[in-house]
Amino acid sequence: MERREEQLGAAGAGGAPALDFTVENVEKALHQLYYDPNIENKNLAQKWLMQAQVSPQAWHFSWQLLQPDKVPEIQYFGASALHIKISRYWSDIPTDQYESLKAQLFTQITRFASGSKIVLTRLCVALASLALSMMPDAWPCAVADMVRLFQAEDSPVDGQGRCLALLELLTVLPEEFQTSRLPQYRKGLVRASLAVECGAVFPLLEQLLQQPSSPSCVRQKVLKCFSSWVQLEVPLQDCEALIQAAFAALQDSELFDSSVEAIVNAISQPDAQRYVNTLLKLIPLVLGLQEQLRQAVQNGDMETSHGICRIAVALGENHSRALLDQVEHWQSFLALVNMIMFCTGIPGHYPVNETTSSLTLTFWYTLQDDILSFEAEKQAVYQQVYRPVYFQLVDVLLHKAQFPSDEEYGFWSSDEKEQFRIYRVDISDTLMYVYEMLGAELLSNLYDKLGRLLTSSEEPYSWQHTEALLYGFQSIAETIDVNYSDVVPGLIGLIPRISISNVQLADTVMFTIGALSEWLADHPVMINNVLPLVLHALGNPELSVSSVSTLKKICRECKYDLPPYAANIVAVSQDVLMKQIHKTSQCMWLMQALGFLLSALQVEEILKNLHSLISPYIQQLEKLAEEIPNPSNKLAIVHILGLLSNLFTTLDVSHHEDDHEGPELRKLPVPQGPNPVVVVLQQVFQLIQKVLSKWLNDAQVVEAVCAIFEKSVKTLLDDFAPMVPQLCEMLGRMYSTIPQASALDLTRQLVHIFAHEPAHFPPIEALFLLVTSVTLTLFQQGPRDHPDIVDSFMQLLAQALKRKPDLFLCERLDVKAVFQCAVLALKFPEAPTVKASCGFFTELLPRCGEVESVGKVVQEDGRMLLIAVLEAIGGQASRSLMDCFADILFALNKHCFSLLSMWIKEALQPPGFPSARLSPEQKDTFSQQILRERVNKRRVKEMVKEFTLLCRGLHGTDYTADY
């Protein structure tokens, strides 16, 4: 047996010959799959069985595997194989065999009606697939026939067994339709046919559901069957009787879940809103569940309350517009809204004691959108009715957002805490949205409550209540401009009065201050009210994220008002950095905050602060530079370099980032003399080179060094000029020793900012020629291992052409080699590299006329480029990149028309190029279309997409719809 199993496995792995797919072998492979302890043998058996299922022999062995003496696992495989053959290989079945196949399946289903349920389901799915393939022409009344056949009295199976088998068949039929691979035109025909056929299904379901004698298992199956059929978008009015019966079944605990599913599916179908009269009849049915809902909540029956809430929300969320339109029924809809409000405020803490309230949040968005979409008069009426409801909603949501007691929260799992955090974010988003309806009155409302809470001596103080009110305020202030709100000054006055004894409350206080940072910039006199709180919180590792992000916001928004506090902020920040209180990312944010802060000081002050801030790190770096490289050294070096680059990212004494904010901004005079960042960089330049010399082959360290200069260049722009010569020299040495993408990216920045300035052109040209020469050598050695370098190199070349095409005039630049390497890069499997190469060509081709060397190389090697582009379109490249290749074709046509018209005809001449699927006529049509279109780039993209589908044999298939 063991040896036979090995043979089976080997046959499977190597693609078994057809005669191996016998009943005996299939049974042995199934035994191996289920019982062999060796996972490799199981995998081989599974692979072999998958081949067996699709083989022509499956028609033969499937029926034999269904024999009564076989175990259910074997019978199940036989039924599954039949389903696969019918659903995927329908075209292989001769028309004259349809009836016998149908009859055999009916016979088997009748037999398994009292047998294994999983085999019965699989056989029903197979018959459903057969019915869908034969409808409507070859089997016009498929569903009615199924009902009639299973109701026949002369069957050997008892009535309940037949009834359950029929219901199973009717349930899987719509499900199989939803997942079937029918072509689009057939799907429409079959859907229409099924819509008619539901006339044979629904009366039967109603009869079975309403019959007192129907056993529970039958009624449950009826509800599942109904649930399956309504997803075919059956008119809601045709479902009325069944929906009412499903509502009645909600009282039966065994049928509860199936009833909920059926009702929700029926109400939620998109077409249901057309049947307003039916919807209006459903409202009292839903409202009638309120007592059952209250009982469930009282008894802690979360499943029942969840199910009833789903029904109420399904009706409200899917049909609020249609129901609001029925103005005369406003009271019954308001009653439904209040029922949903009860579900939103269901007692208990989400997700530990309740999981229902989160279901309702989308409803409140929908209702508000619908109210605000009415014309002014109707909107005014509904605003009057629903503004109080939304104020109540705010109270309910803030109550739900409250943390449990510290003791209770301590018992929550980390997963529950995370779910609660996400739930609070959802509440925050809802409050922000509700502000659109309630406006400034909402902020006043929150402020009044907070004021009463903090000043009242009557009620015991609750930090949870305070935190929730602040959280509501912060949710709104984060995204809404509260600068004109008259309650913010009062709030800023109240914040220092809050007794902060808890991490969650402290976090929310920090985030609230951060959300008000823009307001503080307009009211600088209030900064001193809150800044001490933020600086105090910086020393608490538990408040790391909130305190650091808040300080960063204040330093960014209020920097011109912070000089009086600068010394204190720098001292506290230095202290926490030295004590290593914060994680790496928060240390980086803190450095960015200090960069903003220092930007607003006088140059001497900046230099003084920089000196005290950076000196400890420079000393550490000097020490590390002497040591032999090891992993912990590396982490420390990367950390220090990261701190410096984050500081320089925001330290902008020329205030470049303020330029877009308009002249009314209070600006400091532009400082005279050297830029402080440049002064510091020049001081540490030697040290950085020393670190580099030891770590040149480590991509992370090189990246961290490049990041310092890249961020400084981006922030300082022209102020960086004094550093250009020495940085170009260092980059050249770095890249010559070990080429890395980060060095090319920094070179690109330098080209972008300084290449057009005559004074800086010589060092930049020298660097450009050097990195190009080194990269071309890399191409000769084989560039496939360095897609990131090739990507960055192509971006550098494109930037050079865009900013300073003169870089391509130098005699020492081998334009021909560059061109050929870029053609090679077009064939890389990595999409970003291909995109970057296409970007290079779309910058290069328009320069044919103005740069002689470019014109010459295009004339000589342009045909090679065209062939590479056609190969890519022909199927060598991903379809998602076709727009990039279309851009190259468009550029060739626009700037090298006479050459393209000659090359494209020649290139497409050979049979089978660029795809064996193309006829000579299709190739000819494509070349003519391309050559005609020299103005509309979008049209060229459409042509290329069309052509690539033809090349890949996908034209006109469903698969193309995904793109």
C-alpha positions, 0 to 999 in steps of 0.5 A: 500500500505504501509503495502504491501511495508513493507511486500515486504521489509521483504520478500526481507530481509529474502529471499523471497519465489519463489511465491512472485516474481509476476508482481504485486509485482515487480511493487510495489517494483520498485515503492518503489525503485524510489519513497519511501523517506525512504532510508531503504525501498529503500535498501530493495526494491533493495535487493528484486528486485535483487533476483527477477531478478535471480529467475526462475519467471523472465522468466515469469514477464520480458515479461509482464513488457515490455507491451506498457502500462507500464512506461519506468522504469518498462520496463527497469527492464524487459529488464535488467532481461532478459539480466541477465537470458540470460547472467548468466543462459544460461545453464538453457535454453532448446535448443529447446527454443533458436529460440522462445527466439530469435524471441521474442527479435527481436519482442520487439526490433522492437517495441521499435525502436520507443519507449524508448531508454534506454529500446531499448539498454537493449533489444539489450544487451540481444539479443547480449548476446543471439547471443554470447551464440549461436555463432558459432554453433547454430547461425552461421551467427548471425550478417548477420541475424540481418542486413537482418531482420532489412532491411526487408521492411515489418516492421511496423517501419519507415526506420530511426527507424529500422536503428537506432535500428540495429545500436544500436544492432550492437554497443552493440554486441562487447561491450557485448563480451568484458564484457561477462563471456564466458569461455576462449575457447569459447571466442576464437571461438566467436571472430573468428566468429565475425571477419568474421561477420564484413564483413556484418557490415562494408559495411553497415556502409560505405554506411550510413556514405557516403550517403549525405541523412543520418541524423546526428543522424544515422551518429553519431550512425555509428561512435559509432558502428565502434568504438565498432567493431574496438576494436575486433582487426579488421585488419586495412586495412579492416577499411581504407574506414571507417577511411577516412570517419571518418576523413571527418566527423571531419569537422562536429561539431556534429560528431566531438567527435564520429569521434575522438573516432572511429579514435583513437580506430582504430589506437590504436589497438595493431595489427594495426602496421602490416599494415604499408601501411595503417598507411602511408596513415593515416599520410597525413590525420592527417597532413591535420587537422593542419589548423583545429587545428590552428583555434581551438587554435586561437579561444580557442576551447579546445575540438577540439584541444584536439580531434585532438591532441589525433588522432596525438598522437595515430598514433605517440605513437602507431606506431613510431617504424613501421613508423621510419622503413620506412626510405624513408618516414622520412619527413612525419613522421617528419612532424607528430612529429612537429605537436605533438610538436605544441600540446605539446607547445599549448598556455595557462597554463595547466590545466586552459587555455589548457588541451591538452599538457599533452597528448603528454608527453608519445609520447616523451618517446616512440619516444626516446626509438624507436630511441635508439633501432636501430642499430648504423648506423640507430640510428646515422641518426635519432639522427641527425634528432631528436636531434634538435627536442628534444632540441626544446622540452626542450624549449617548456616544460620549457616554459609550466612549467612556472608559470603564473603571481602572479595575475593570479595564485592567482585566481587558485583553489587549485585543479588547482594548484595541477594539475599544480604541477603534470603536472610539475612533469611529465615535470620533468620526461620527461626532466630527460629522454631526458637527456639520448639522449642529454647528457651534451649538455643539461646542457650547453644549460640550463646554457647558457640560465640562464646566459644570463637571469641573466646578460642581461640588455636588456630584462625585468627580469622574475622570471618565466623564471629563475625558469623554467630553474632552475627547468629543471636543478634540474630535471636532477641533482636529478637523473643523476650524474652531478659531472663531468659536467663542468657547475655546478661550474658556476651554483653554482656561478650564484645562489646567483645572483638570485633575489629571490622575490617569494616563487615558485622561492625560493622553486626551488632554494632550491631544486636545491641546494639540488640536487647538494649536492653530487657535493658540497661534492666533491667541498667543497670550493663552500659550502659557496656560497649557505649555507647562502641562505639555512639557511636564507630560514629556517626561512620562513614557506612557504619554510619549505619543500624545505629548511629543505630537502635541509639542510638535504641533505647538512648535509648528503652529506657534513658533513665532510666539515661542521665543520667550519659552524656547530655552525651557522647551529646549532644556526639557527636550534635551533632558528627556532625550538624554534619559532615553524616555521615548522610542525612536519615532517619538525622538525623531518627532521631538527633533522636528519640533525643536527644528520648528522652534529654533527656526523662529530665533535669532541666528546667534540664539539658534547656534547657541541652542544647536550647540548645546542640543547636538554636542552630546550626540556629536561626541557620541558619534566621534566615539562610535566612529573610532570603534570596530563596526558591530550591530549595536554600534550601527543602531546607535549611529543610525539613531544619531544620524536620524536625529540630526536629519529630523532636526534639519528637516524643519529648521528653516531660518529662511521660512521657505515653508511659510511662503505659501501662507501669504504676506500677512504672516508675521515673518522674521527678517531673513537672517544675514550670514551663513545658515546655522544648519550649514554651519553645523553640517560643515563642522560635522562633515569630516566626522560624517565622512569618517563614519562613512569610511567604516560603514560604506558597505552598509546600506542603512548607514549610507541611507541615514547619511544621505537622508541628513543632506537630502532633508537639509537640501529640501528645507534649505534650498538655495541656502545649502549652496556653500555645501554643494562642492564638498557634498558632490565630492563626497557623494562621488567617492561614496558611489564609486566605492559601493554604488547605492540607490540613496546616493543617486537620490541625493544626486537627483536632489542636487541636480533639481535645485542647483544644476541650473545655477552656473556657479554650481554646474561644474561640481554637479556635472562632475558628479553626474558624469561620475555616477553615470560612468559607475552605473554603466559599469554596473550594467556591464557586470549585470544589473539584475541584482540592483533594481533599486539602483537602476530605478534611481539612476533612471529617475536621475537621468530624467531629472537631468533632462528636465532641469538641465539638458546641458548635462547631456552635451558633455563629450564625456557622457556616453549617451549611446550606452545610457540609451541602451541601458535604459532599453535594458531596464524596460525589460526588468520585472520590477514595476517601479524600475520600468516606470522610471525607465519609461519616464526617462524616455519620455523626457529624452525623446522631446530633446531629439532636436535640441541636443545633438547627441540625443538626436544621433542616438535616437536615429541609430538605436531608436528602432531597438527602443521601439522593439522593446516597447512592442515586446512589452505591449505584446505580453512581456510586461504587466498590463498595469504598465501599459500607460507608461509604454503608450507614453513612449510611443506617443513621444516617438510619434510626436518627435520622431515621426518619420523614423517611427513610421519606417520602424513600426512597419518593419518591426511588426513584419515578422510573423509571431511578433510581438505575439503569435495571436495577432493577424497581419491585419491587426498589426497593420491597423495598430501601426496606422492608428498610432501614426495617425494620433499625434495630439491626443495622448489618451487615445494612444493609451486606449489603442495600446490597451486594446492592442495588448489585450489582443496580444494576450488573447484577452480581448472581449473576455470578462477578465478584462473588466478588472482593468 
